[in-house]
Amino acid sequence: MKKMLKFVQLGILFGLCILFSTCATREEGCNDALANNFDLGADKPCDGCCEYPGVRIRLTHKYGTAAIVYNQPIFTDGSGNTFGFRDLRFYLSNFQVLSIGNKVIDVQEPLDVYLEKTAGDTVKTSIPNSFGLARGIGQADMYIQSYRDTATINRIRFTVGVNGEMNQANPLRLPSDHSMRSSVYDGMYLGAQNGYVFTRALYYAKDTVDVKISGSANLRTVEVSFSPIKLQRGYNLNVLMDVDYAYWFQTVNVNSDTPAQISQKILQNLAQSFTVTAVSTGL
């Protein structure tokens, strides 16, 4: 009798499941309306699957009105000397977007890194992932996630160089697709004690000179204005920006200045070299 009663109860429960669809498989997805991949049909929150919008930056590299090219001595410094580039590159970090009311919107996502404090002393920590590598030619877009806010913005702020603890991060233990992973092989990493090269300008004139700028004292903050635009939740911010290396070399004498002198002259004019040419929002 008990078995019969249990069978009847299971049958009733099964019928109710069909009638009210309470036993249907739940669809897992992103439930956060601020995310790019918000799924209105998902009734079960996913674990870490939400993807938030960010800032996509495309740099145009130029020298005055001329496009940057390598291995052609067609550029002129502030003293009238002709020279050519073999390499130009620099790191950008600490991206922020600012509103008309001075609200700061950080653009970052967590990144696990291994800090090389001293020889053989490695510490794992999590820091904001807000870094990009700019190359003088062949520049790919830099995409920096993530923000979850909205405002009417009119400025972007960033640091030229590698700020904070990231300057002690072991590049070989960064994710394979991270912009700073290749630093060991392209001359942009000086070792655990000295960190990363923030800015490199390899040029040739009377001699070949490799200018490498590093060290926390040589970090430079740049803030560039543009026409106000509404930053919308769930939409990326697309920024087109020029960097004009003529500003870097406008007081330089490539034939007589030492690398140390050139470094300081570049740093003095660095912030002026960036100009935003267009801003838009989109998926």
Backbone as CSV, one residue per row, in Angstrom:
resi,resn,N_x,N_y,N_z,CA_x,CA_y,CA_z,C_x,C_y,C_z
1,MET,0.826,-1.199,0.000,0.000,0.000,0.000,0.866,1.258,0.000
2,LYS,1.933,1.219,0.841,2.847,2.358,0.910,3.542,2.590,-0.423
3,LYS,3.924,1.475,-1.088,4.568,1.606,-2.388,3.627,2.231,-3.404
4,MET,2.351,1.804,-3.337,1.358,2.352,-4.259,1.174,3.852,-4.017
5,LEU,1.120,4.255,-2.753,0.931,5.661,-2.404,2.126,6.490,-2.884
6,LYS,3.345,5.975,-2.724,4.558,6.687,-3.165,4.572,6.847,-4.678
7,PHE,4.100,5.805,-5.377,4.042,5.860,-6.839,3.065,6.944,-7.290
8,VAL,1.917,7.018,-6.596,0.917,8.031,-6.932,1.473,9.434,-6.684
9,GLN,2.192,9.610,-5.573,2.768,10.916,-5.242,3.788,11.345,-6.292
10,LEU,4.631,10.419,-6.728,5.618,10.742,-7.769,4.933,11.117,-9.063
11,GLY,3.822,10.395,-9.381,3.084,10.701,-10.595,2.494,12.087,-10.553
12,ILE,1.942,12.448,-9.393,1.365,13.802,-9.239,2.454,14.864,-9.391
13,LEU,3.622,14.648,-8.767,4.730,15.594,-8.849,5.215,15.760,-10.273
14,PHE,5.315,14.637,-10.998,5.749,14.688,-12.389,4.757,15.487,-13.235
15,GLY,3.449,15.259,-12.952,2.426,15.987,-13.698,2.499,17.473,-13.437
16,LEU,2.739,17.841,-12.179,2.860,19.258,-11.850,4.065,19.892,-12.527
17,CYS,5.173,19.141,-12.609,6.375,19.652,-13.280,6.067,19.988,-14.732
18,ILE,5.333,19.076,-15.391,4.988,19.302,-16.790,4.039,20.477,-16.925
19,LEU,3.070,20.555,-16.005,2.056,21.601,-16.085,2.639,22.983,-15.855
20,PHE,3.493,23.095,-14.860,4.009,24.410,-14.481,5.454,24.653,-14.917
21,SER,6.037,23.695,-15.597,7.406,23.802,-16.117,8.418,24.113,-15.026
22,THR,8.147,23.681,-13.810,9.075,23.959,-12.715,10.266,23.023,-12.732
23,CYS,10.199,21.954,-13.517,11.304,21.000,-13.549,12.162,21.164,-14.802
24,ALA,11.893,22.180,-15.594,12.683,22.409,-16.805,14.115,22.767,-16.440
25,THR,15.053,22.430,-17.285,16.461,22.757,-17.053,16.647,24.262,-17.081
26,ARG,17.316,24.796,-16.075,17.537,26.241,-15.989,18.649,26.650,-16.941
27,GLU,18.446,27.773,-17.595,19.451,28.272,-18.544,20.427,29.179,-17.823
28,GLU,21.702,28.835,-17.902,22.737,29.605,-17.217,23.267,30.695,-18.125
29,GLY,23.493,31.871,-17.568,24.021,32.982,-18.354,24.300,34.185,-17.480
30,CYS,24.710,35.276,-18.110,25.041,36.497,-17.383,23.760,37.255,-17.058
31,ASN,23.539,37.508,-15.769,22.339,38.198,-15.315,22.559,39.691,-15.061
32,ASP,23.781,40.183,-15.295,24.095,41.585,-14.995,23.809,42.449,-16.219
33,ALA,22.843,43.354,-16.095,22.443,44.206,-17.225,23.534,45.177,-17.635
34,LEU,24.579,45.342,-16.813,25.681,46.236,-17.156,26.716,45.560,-18.054
35,ALA,26.589,44.249,-18.241,27.591,43.492,-18.999,27.282,43.493,-20.493
36,ASN,28.332,43.295,-21.288,28.171,43.203,-22.742,27.349,41.983,-23.136
37,ASN,27.512,40.902,-22.398,26.847,39.640,-22.749,25.658,39.345,-21.838
38,PHE,24.959,40.386,-21.403,23.751,40.208,-20.592,22.741,39.339,-21.347
39,ASP,22.255,38.290,-20.688,21.330,37.346,-21.301,19.980,37.452,-20.609
40,LEU,19.033,38.101,-21.278,17.704,38.301,-20.702,17.001,36.978,-20.433
41,GLY,17.315,35.939,-21.222,16.643,34.659,-21.080,17.251,33.755,-20.021
42,ALA,18.400,34.132,-19.475,19.062,33.279,-18.484,18.362,33.396,-17.138
43,ASP,18.053,32.248,-16.521,17.419,32.264,-15.206,18.321,31.681,-14.121
44,LYS,19.585,31.436,-14.495,20.554,30.953,-13.521,21.851,31.737,-13.710
45,PRO,22.297,32.482,-12.683,23.522,33.274,-12.816,24.738,32.389,-13.087
46,CYS,25.577,32.829,-14.000,26.808,32.086,-14.278,27.885,32.506,-13.285
47,ASP,28.941,31.764,-13.242,30.045,32.055,-12.337,31.189,32.681,-13.128
48,GLY,31.274,34.003,-13.085,32.377,34.708,-13.724,32.319,34.783,-15.230
49,CYS,31.143,34.597,-15.826,31.065,34.621,-17.296,30.745,35.999,-17.859
50,CYS,30.342,36.943,-16.997,29.959,38.268,-17.488,31.176,39.005,-18.050
51,GLU,30.971,39.652,-19.196,32.025,40.418,-19.864,31.592,41.879,-19.914
52,TYR,32.403,42.735,-19.313,32.030,44.134,-19.180,32.705,44.994,-20.244
53,PRO,32.102,46.134,-20.555,32.677,46.989,-21.598,33.990,47.606,-21.169
54,GLY,34.707,48.146,-22.132,35.988,48.762,-21.840,36.290,49.854,-22.843
55,VAL,37.536,50.281,-22.837,37.997,51.341,-23.731,38.889,50.729,-24.802
56,ARG,38.519,50.951,-26.044,39.338,50.495,-27.168,40.062,51.709,-27.743
57,ILE,41.392,51.672,-27.709,42.208,52.806,-28.158,42.973,52.424,-29.413
58,ARG,42.868,53.273,-30.425,43.641,53.096,-31.643,44.531,54.322,-31.827
59,LEU,45.839,54.085,-31.804,46.800,55.175,-31.936,47.276,55.310,-33.383
60,THR,47.338,56.544,-33.853,47.981,56.855,-35.129,49.324,57.496,-34.814
61,HIS,50.390,56.909,-35.309,51.740,57.371,-35.002,52.248,58.255,-36.138
62,LYS,52.737,59.444,-35.787,53.192,60.365,-36.822,54.336,61.231,-36.300
63,TYR,54.966,61.907,-37.226,56.020,62.864,-36.891,55.673,64.147,-37.629
64,GLY,55.033,65.069,-36.937,54.473,66.237,-37.626,53.321,65.782,-38.512
65,THR,53.469,66.005,-39.802,52.428,65.552,-40.745,52.793,64.237,-41.423
66,ALA,53.978,63.723,-41.150,54.453,62.497,-41.808,54.144,61.262,-40.971
67,ALA,53.806,60.163,-41.645,53.607,58.893,-40.957,54.955,58.339,-40.498
68,ILE,54.944,57.613,-39.392,56.178,56.995,-38.911,56.548,55.817,-39.803
69,VAL,57.788,55.805,-40.234,58.372,54.668,-40.950,59.722,54.385,-40.318
70,TYR,60.160,53.142,-40.441,61.463,52.762,-39.905,62.504,52.705,-41.016
71,ASN,63.766,52.910,-40.582,64.932,52.745,-41.456,64.938,53.694,-42.646
72,GLN,64.355,54.878,-42.456,64.422,55.936,-43.459,64.759,57.254,-42.754
73,PRO,65.932,57.845,-43.045,66.353,59.081,-42.362,65.634,60.306,-42.939
74,ILE,64.365,60.451,-42.595,63.559,61.522,-43.184,63.005,62.482,-42.134
75,PHE,63.382,62.310,-40.882,62.852,63.150,-39.817,63.889,64.180,-39.373
76,THR,63.423,65.291,-38.824,64.306,66.377,-38.429,64.066,66.737,-36.975
77,ASP,65.148,66.808,-36.178,65.005,67.148,-34.763,64.910,68.665,-34.579
78,GLY,64.867,69.109,-33.312,64.728,70.535,-33.022,65.922,71.366,-33.419
79,SER,67.055,70.724,-33.694,68.265,71.447,-34.112,68.504,71.358,-35.612
80,GLY,67.581,70.774,-36.347,67.704,70.691,-37.801,68.470,69.489,-38.302
81,ASN,68.788,68.535,-37.403,69.507,67.333,-37.823,68.534,66.284,-38.372
82,THR,68.972,65.595,-39.411,68.151,64.533,-40.006,68.486,63.192,-39.338
83,PHE,67.461,62.400,-39.116,67.676,61.097,-38.487,66.534,60.165,-38.868
84,GLY,66.681,58.882,-38.504,65.650,57.882,-38.777,65.419,57.007,-37.566
85,PHE,64.261,56.391,-37.525,63.905,55.503,-36.419,64.104,54.044,-36.810
86,ARG,64.495,53.241,-35.815,64.509,51.792,-35.959,63.445,51.132,-35.067
87,ASP,63.074,51.812,-33.997,62.041,51.276,-33.113,61.487,52.396,-32.247
88,LEU,60.189,52.359,-32.028,59.503,53.258,-31.098,58.443,52.431,-30.384
89,ARG,58.433,52.479,-29.071,57.391,51.769,-28.328,57.324,52.297,-26.907
90,PHE,56.154,52.193,-26.326,55.977,52.623,-24.940,54.772,51.916,-24.346
91,TYR,54.795,51.793,-23.003,53.685,51.185,-22.286,52.735,52.269,-21.780
92,LEU,51.443,51.946,-21.787,50.425,52.784,-21.180,49.771,51.996,-20.055
93,SER,49.386,52.670,-18.982,48.763,51.996,-17.845,47.813,52.942,-17.120
94,ASN,47.085,52.381,-16.153,46.224,53.159,-15.268,45.212,54.014,-16.035
95,PHE,44.443,53.389,-16.919,43.472,54.115,-17.727,42.267,54.535,-16.882
96,GLN,41.844,55.783,-17.068,40.659,56.306,-16.414,39.904,57.192,-17.395
97,VAL,38.591,57.208,-17.246,37.737,58.110,-18.007,37.121,59.083,-17.020
98,LEU,37.070,60.374,-17.388,36.588,61.397,-16.473,35.363,62.103,-17.038
99,SER,34.424,62.384,-16.150,33.183,63.033,-16.560,33.318,64.545,-16.452
100,ILE,32.308,65.226,-16.977,32.273,66.688,-16.880,32.278,67.110,-15.416
101,GLY,31.634,66.339,-14.554,31.603,66.644,-13.132,32.775,66.078,-12.354
102,ASN,33.850,65.681,-13.055,35.072,65.148,-12.445,34.882,63.801,-11.761
103,LYS,33.887,63.063,-12.194,33.740,61.695,-11.716,34.769,60.820,-12.426
104,VAL,35.502,60.019,-11.682,36.542,59.165,-12.247,35.998,57.755,-12.428
105,ILE,36.085,57.255,-13.652,35.642,55.901,-13.957,36.877,55.073,-14.293
106,ASP,37.246,54.181,-13.381,38.421,53.343,-13.605,38.115,52.278,-14.652
107,VAL,39.099,51.987,-15.463,38.966,50.959,-16.499,39.980,49.871,-16.188
108,GLN,39.478,48.750,-15.661,40.404,47.716,-15.232,39.656,46.436,-14.903
109,GLU,40.381,45.339,-14.886,39.863,44.052,-14.437,40.977,43.366,-13.657
110,PRO,40.678,42.384,-12.803,41.711,41.757,-11.981,42.712,40.961,-12.828
111,LEU,43.954,40.982,-12.398,45.015,40.215,-13.048,45.915,39.623,-11.974
112,ASP,46.096,38.313,-12.012,47.022,37.652,-11.087,48.440,37.766,-11.631
113,VAL,49.357,38.268,-10.803,50.752,38.429,-11.217,51.663,37.882,-10.130
114,TYR,52.904,37.609,-10.525,53.925,37.130,-9.609,54.997,38.205,-9.500
115,LEU,55.078,38.843,-8.339,55.999,39.946,-8.124,57.362,39.418,-7.711
116,GLU,58.405,39.941,-8.366,59.779,39.566,-8.043,60.335,40.614,-7.080
117,LYS,60.112,40.405,-5.778,60.531,41.377,-4.783,62.055,41.465,-4.680
118,THR,62.691,40.329,-4.517,64.151,40.217,-4.520,64.490,38.926,-5.236
119,ALA,65.772,38.705,-5.446,66.189,37.491,-6.150,65.672,36.253,-5.414
120,GLY,64.856,35.474,-6.122,64.323,34.247,-5.555,63.121,34.435,-4.655
121,ASP,62.678,35.680,-4.451,61.537,35.955,-3.586,60.355,36.390,-4.457
122,THR,59.402,35.473,-4.665,58.259,35.727,-5.533,56.977,35.742,-4.711
123,VAL,56.151,36.756,-4.946,54.891,36.909,-4.234,53.760,37.014,-5.254
124,LYS,52.729,36.182,-5.085,51.570,36.245,-5.967,50.568,37.239,-5.418
125,THR,50.024,38.075,-6.292,49.009,39.033,-5.885,48.091,39.328,-7.063
126,SER,47.020,40.041,-6.804,46.080,40.442,-7.848,46.082,41.956,-7.938
127,ILE,46.227,42.474,-9.154,46.261,43.919,-9.364,45.292,44.283,-10.486
128,PRO,44.935,45.556,-10.612,44.093,45.976,-11.733,44.835,45.816,-13.054
129,ASN,44.203,45.153,-14.026,44.819,44.933,-15.330,44.453,46.096,-16.248
130,SER,45.348,47.065,-16.332,45.079,48.267,-17.108,46.357,48.673,-17.837
131,PHE,46.771,47.847,-18.811,48.061,48.042,-19.462,47.939,47.812,-20.969
132,GLY,48.713,48.574,-21.719,48.753,48.408,-23.164,50.127,48.763,-23.692
133,LEU,50.517,48.147,-24.793,51.797,48.424,-25.439,51.544,49.125,-26.766
134,ALA,52.162,50.278,-26.948,52.047,51.031,-28.195,53.350,50.903,-28.979
135,ARG,53.236,50.543,-30.255,54.389,50.459,-31.143,54.276,51.521,-32.222
136,GLY,55.418,52.049,-32.642,55.425,53.144,-33.606,54.774,52.824,-34.925
137,ILE,54.840,51.586,-35.347,54.173,51.152,-36.570,53.503,49.802,-36.302
138,GLY,52.545,49.443,-37.146,51.868,48.158,-37.003,51.069,48.044,-35.723
139,GLN,50.477,49.164,-35.286,49.779,49.172,-34.007,48.429,48.461,-34.064
140,ALA,48.247,47.493,-33.185,46.940,46.880,-32.998,46.171,47.682,-31.963
141,ASP,44.844,47.580,-32.000,44.030,48.278,-31.011,44.360,47.773,-29.616
142,MET,44.345,48.694,-28.663,44.463,48.328,-27.254,43.060,48.291,-26.666
143,TYR,42.704,47.191,-26.032,41.382,47.070,-25.425,41.552,46.833,-23.940
144,ILE,41.065,47.768,-23.139,41.236,47.711,-21.703,39.870,47.627,-21.048
145,GLN,39.563,46.511,-20.404,38.335,46.360,-19.648,38.614,46.795,-18.206
146,SER,37.600,47.049,-17.444,36.182,47.023,-17.705,35.565,48.099,-16.833
147,TYR,34.488,48.714,-17.267,33.797,49.670,-16.425,32.325,49.284,-16.321
148,ARG,31.684,49.739,-15.260,30.285,49.389,-15.009,29.526,50.637,-14.575
149,ASP,29.751,51.704,-15.287,29.176,52.973,-14.881,28.716,53.753,-16.096
150,THR,28.072,54.872,-15.854,27.626,55.731,-16.939,27.828,57.181,-16.527
151,ALA,28.127,58.020,-17.502,28.339,59.448,-17.233,28.534,60.144,-18.576
152,THR,28.460,61.458,-18.553,28.844,62.246,-19.726,30.305,62.607,-19.558
153,ILE,31.143,62.047,-20.392,32.594,62.155,-20.215,33.198,63.125,-21.224
154,ASN,34.358,63.679,-20.866,35.038,64.598,-21.784,36.559,64.533,-21.689
155,ARG,37.080,63.511,-20.968,38.530,63.374,-20.846,38.915,61.913,-20.646
156,ILE,40.124,61.595,-21.060,40.705,60.295,-20.757,42.073,60.541,-20.130
157,ARG,42.390,59.746,-19.115,43.653,59.910,-18.393,44.373,58.571,-18.358
158,PHE,45.675,58.611,-18.536,46.474,57.390,-18.482,47.904,57.749,-18.110
159,THR,48.669,56.736,-17.791,50.078,56.907,-17.436,50.939,56.321,-18.538
160,VAL,51.972,57.053,-18.945,52.974,56.504,-19.856,54.038,55.847,-18.989
161,GLY,54.102,54.529,-19.075,54.985,53.749,-18.218,54.198,52.675,-17.506
162,VAL,54.860,51.913,-16.668,54.246,50.802,-15.938,54.146,51.202,-14.473
163,ASN,52.928,51.485,-14.039,52.764,52.017,-12.688,52.587,50.916,-11.652
164,GLY,52.885,51.249,-10.408,52.592,50.387,-9.273,53.355,49.069,-9.251
165,GLU,52.729,48.069,-8.641,53.379,46.780,-8.434,53.676,46.055,-9.734
166,MET,52.961,46.407,-10.798,53.181,45.723,-12.069,54.627,45.858,-12.535
167,ASN,55.313,46.898,-12.104,56.703,47.091,-12.515,57.631,46.037,-11.930
168,GLN,57.121,45.234,-10.989,57.898,44.132,-10.419,57.368,42.777,-10.862
169,ALA,56.418,42.765,-11.782,55.797,41.505,-12.199,56.695,40.749,-13.165
170,ASN,56.782,39.451,-12.974,57.556,38.582,-13.860,56.800,38.437,-15.184
171,PRO,57.340,38.935,-16.295,56.604,38.897,-17.564,56.357,37.485,-18.082
172,LEU,57.245,36.550,-17.749,57.092,35.187,-18.251,55.969,34.434,-17.549
173,ARG,55.438,35.008,-16.468,54.328,34.369,-15.765,53.012,35.127,-15.969
174,LEU,53.022,36.058,-16.914,51.793,36.731,-17.304,51.050,35.855,-18.312
175,PRO,49.745,36.071,-18.497,49.006,35.311,-19.515,49.662,35.446,-20.886
176,SER,49.572,34.408,-21.696,50.273,34.372,-22.985,49.855,35.490,-23.921
177,ASP,48.631,36.022,-23.758,48.154,37.080,-24.638,48.299,38.472,-24.036
178,HIS,48.969,38.578,-22.889,49.108,39.885,-22.254,50.117,40.746,-23.002
179,SER,49.851,42.056,-23.058,50.688,42.973,-23.842,52.113,43.078,-23.321
180,MET,52.353,42.701,-22.065,53.689,42.833,-21.496,54.461,41.522,-21.481
181,ARG,53.874,40.464,-21.980,54.537,39.149,-21.966,55.793,39.145,-22.821
182,SER,55.784,39.867,-23.941,56.901,39.829,-24.895,58.071,40.720,-24.492
183,SER,57.957,41.416,-23.363,58.980,42.409,-22.998,60.373,41.809,-22.843
184,VAL,60.448,40.555,-22.430,61.746,39.902,-22.244,62.499,39.790,-23.566
185,TYR,61.758,39.619,-24.652,62.378,39.347,-25.949,62.548,40.593,-26.811
186,ASP,61.881,41.683,-26.461,61.983,42.867,-27.318,62.686,44.048,-26.647
187,GLY,63.439,43.767,-25.592,64.245,44.811,-24.970,63.497,45.744,-24.040
188,MET,62.281,45.354,-23.610,61.473,46.239,-22.768,61.417,45.783,-21.306
189,TYR,62.285,44.847,-20.935,62.342,44.384,-19.547,63.791,44.383,-19.097
190,LEU,64.042,45.018,-17.936,65.404,45.192,-17.449,65.759,44.238,-16.313
191,GLY,64.833,43.356,-15.938,65.105,42.418,-14.863,64.278,42.728,-13.625
192,ALA,64.332,41.799,-12.664,63.471,41.870,-11.487,63.686,43.134,-10.670
193,GLN,64.903,43.624,-10.602,65.189,44.775,-9.752,64.869,46.113,-10.419
194,ASN,64.986,46.180,-11.730,64.806,47.449,-12.441,63.492,47.559,-13.195
195,GLY,62.784,46.450,-13.336,61.462,46.496,-13.940,61.477,46.689,-15.446
196,TYR,60.455,47.388,-15.924,60.218,47.516,-17.360,60.744,48.839,-17.919
197,VAL,61.053,48.805,-19.202,61.337,50.042,-19.938,59.995,50.685,-20.247
198,PHE,59.811,51.912,-19.820,58.532,52.589,-20.044,58.407,53.082,-21.487
199,THR,59.502,53.652,-21.969,59.514,54.247,-23.312,60.843,53.933,-23.978
200,ARG,60.788,53.531,-25.256,62.008,53.259,-25.999,61.983,53.993,-27.334
201,ALA,63.089,54.655,-27.643,63.259,55.298,-28.945,64.636,54.917,-29.475
202,LEU,64.663,54.022,-30.429,65.905,53.586,-31.058,66.018,54.308,-32.403
203,TYR,67.039,55.164,-32.532,67.168,55.949,-33.749,68.620,55.947,-34.225
204,TYR,68.824,56.400,-35.469,70.174,56.521,-35.995,70.326,57.866,-36.690
205,ALA,71.474,58.487,-36.412,71.857,59.746,-37.049,73.355,59.644,-37.301
206,LYS,74.141,60.431,-36.588,75.589,60.262,-36.667,75.982,58.900,-36.104
207,ASP,75.288,58.486,-35.050,75.459,57.174,-34.446,74.079,56.564,-34.212
208,THR,74.057,55.265,-33.904,72.822,54.626,-33.490,72.690,54.771,-31.980
209,VAL,71.543,55.264,-31.532,71.325,55.543,-30.116,70.040,54.851,-29.670
210,ASP,70.115,54.146,-28.548,68.962,53.443,-27.989,68.586,54.123,-26.678
211,VAL,67.534,54.931,-26.713,67.073,55.655,-25.531,66.013,54.807,-24.833
212,LYS,66.272,54.457,-23.566,65.337,53.673,-22.784,65.027,54.418,-21.487
213,ILE,63.754,54.702,-21.279,63.311,55.443,-20.100,62.603,54.477,-19.156
214,SER,63.008,54.463,-17.900,62.410,53.565,-16.905,62.488,54.221,-15.537
215,GLY,61.946,53.540,-14.521,62.013,54.052,-13.155,60.779,54.865,-12.781
216,SER,60.290,54.676,-11.569,59.038,55.305,-11.137,59.073,56.823,-11.212
217,ALA,60.251,57.429,-11.075,60.354,58.886,-11.166,60.058,59.384,-12.571
218,ASN,60.106,58.485,-13.548,59.890,58.881,-14.945,58.517,58.486,-15.478
219,LEU,57.610,58.100,-14.591,56.224,57.912,-14.997,55.616,59.278,-15.319
220,ARG,54.812,59.332,-16.350,54.159,60.586,-16.723,52.659,60.355,-16.909
221,THR,51.855,61.200,-16.268,50.411,61.132,-16.415,49.971,62.073,-17.528
222,VAL,49.130,61.560,-18.414,48.624,62.326,-19.548,47.104,62.406,-19.434
223,GLU,46.558,63.593,-19.620,45.102,63.780,-19.629,44.733,64.536,-20.900
224,VAL,43.859,63.931,-21.698,43.500,64.490,-23.003,41.990,64.733,-23.037
225,SER,41.598,65.908,-23.507,40.184,66.285,-23.557,39.581,66.005,-24.931
226,PHE,38.252,65.880,-24.950,37.523,65.717,-26.207,36.094,66.220,-25.987
227,SER,35.333,66.306,-27.056,33.952,66.772,-26.960,33.140,65.800,-26.101
228,PRO,32.250,66.307,-25.240,31.489,65.430,-24.336,30.696,64.362,-25.086
229,ILE,30.667,63.175,-24.498,29.915,62.057,-25.064,29.344,61.237,-23.922
230,LYS,28.175,60.665,-24.141,27.517,59.866,-23.106,28.119,58.462,-23.081
231,LEU,28.688,58.102,-21.938,29.194,56.752,-21.731,28.034,55.886,-21.273
232,GLN,27.700,54.854,-22.032,26.522,54.046,-21.759,26.895,52.674,-21.216
233,ARG,26.089,52.202,-20.294,26.312,50.863,-19.757,26.184,49.827,-20.870
234,GLY,27.108,48.878,-20.876,27.050,47.802,-21.858,27.643,48.147,-23.204
235,TYR,28.191,49.356,-23.365,28.778,49.762,-24.638,30.245,50.132,-24.441
236,ASN,31.088,49.712,-25.383,32.500,50.064,-25.338,32.696,51.529,-25.722
237,LEU,33.774,52.098,-25.217,34.181,53.440,-25.610,35.335,53.310,-26.594
238,ASN,35.172,53.845,-27.798,36.195,53.772,-28.842,36.889,55.129,-28.966
239,VAL,38.197,55.127,-28.804,38.968,56.364,-28.816,40.036,56.288,-29.898
240,LEU,40.006,57.242,-30.838,41.073,57.400,-31.823,41.986,58.517,-31.339
241,MET,43.285,58.229,-31.309,44.212,59.185,-30.738,45.505,59.232,-31.553
242,ASP,46.022,60.425,-31.759,47.313,60.613,-32.423,48.404,60.739,-31.378
243,VAL,49.591,60.210,-31.707,50.785,60.524,-30.932,51.806,61.073,-31.910
244,ASP,52.261,62.283,-31.656,53.159,63.012,-32.556,54.552,63.048,-31.937
245,TYR,55.467,62.254,-32.491,56.811,62.145,-31.938,57.657,63.385,-32.213
246,ALA,57.180,64.282,-33.047,57.901,65.540,-33.261,57.984,66.331,-31.953
247,TYR,56.962,66.185,-31.102,57.024,66.843,-29.791,58.143,66.253,-28.952
248,TRP,58.354,64.940,-29.049,59.400,64.307,-28.262,60.774,64.877,-28.601
249,PHE,60.963,65.178,-29.886,62.300,65.558,-30.359,62.420,67.045,-30.681
250,GLN,61.468,67.862,-30.251,61.484,69.262,-30.657,62.607,70.077,-30.006
251,THR,63.153,69.610,-28.885,64.288,70.302,-28.265,65.543,69.421,-28.240
252,VAL,65.504,68.305,-28.952,66.609,67.339,-28.945,67.598,67.636,-30.058
253,ASN,68.882,67.419,-29.763,69.924,67.394,-30.789,70.430,65.957,-30.860
254,VAL,70.015,65.227,-31.888,70.315,63.799,-31.960,71.804,63.525,-32.147
255,ASN,72.564,64.533,-32.591,73.995,64.323,-32.849,74.868,64.613,-31.635
256,SER,74.365,65.375,-30.669,75.227,65.767,-29.553,74.657,65.460,-28.177
257,ASP,73.341,65.344,-28.041,72.763,65.048,-26.729,73.051,63.611,-26.312
258,THR,73.278,63.404,-25.023,73.456,62.057,-24.483,72.083,61.394,-24.332
259,PRO,72.042,60.059,-24.232,70.753,59.394,-23.988,70.029,59.916,-22.757
260,ALA,70.778,60.249,-21.703,70.155,60.786,-20.488,69.512,62.141,-20.764
261,GLN,70.196,62.989,-21.521,69.631,64.295,-21.871,68.394,64.147,-22.752
262,ILE,68.478,63.232,-23.707,67.338,63.005,-24.605,66.141,62.488,-23.823
263,SER,66.389,61.585,-22.872,65.308,61.050,-22.043,64.553,62.167,-21.336
264,GLN,65.296,63.086,-20.733,64.651,64.177,-20.001,63.899,65.123,-20.930
265,LYS,64.430,65.359,-22.111,63.745,66.230,-23.067,62.472,65.584,-23.607
266,ILE,62.517,64.279,-23.822,61.304,63.564,-24.245,60.244,63.653,-23.154
267,LEU,60.655,63.431,-21.901,59.708,63.465,-20.792,59.068,64.840,-20.631
268,GLN,59.823,65.889,-20.892,59.292,67.246,-20.762,58.161,67.525,-21.746
269,ASN,58.201,66.896,-22.906,57.231,67.190,-23.969,56.249,66.044,-24.234
270,LEU,56.328,64.999,-23.410,55.563,63.788,-23.659,54.052,64.033,-23.673
271,ALA,53.554,64.734,-22.678,52.107,64.903,-22.539,51.500,65.656,-23.723
272,GLN,52.273,66.569,-24.319,51.750,67.357,-25.438,51.588,66.545,-26.718
273,SER,52.205,65.381,-26.779,52.243,64.628,-28.035,50.956,63.847,-28.305
274,PHE,50.049,63.762,-27.337,48.825,62.980,-27.497,47.630,63.884,-27.786
275,THR,46.848,63.511,-28.785,45.644,64.252,-29.154,44.529,63.272,-29.507
276,VAL,43.357,63.457,-28.910,42.194,62.632,-29.273,41.562,63.235,-30.526
277,THR,41.362,62.389,-31.540,40.783,62.846,-32.808,39.329,62.446,-32.984
278,ALA,38.875,61.395,-32.318,37.478,60.968,-32.419,37.134,60.037,-31.267
279,VAL,35.879,60.121,-30.813,35.391,59.272,-29.728,33.984,58.801,-30.086
280,SER,33.706,57.523,-29.848,32.382,56.979,-30.112,32.103,55.845,-29.146
281,THR,30.841,55.415,-29.088,30.474,54.255,-28.283,29.879,53.193,-29.195
282,GLY,30.047,51.949,-28.848,29.521,50.858,-29.655,29.787,49.527,-28.987
283,LEU,29.280,48.462,-29.583,29.471,47.128,-29.043,30.843,46.601,-29.411
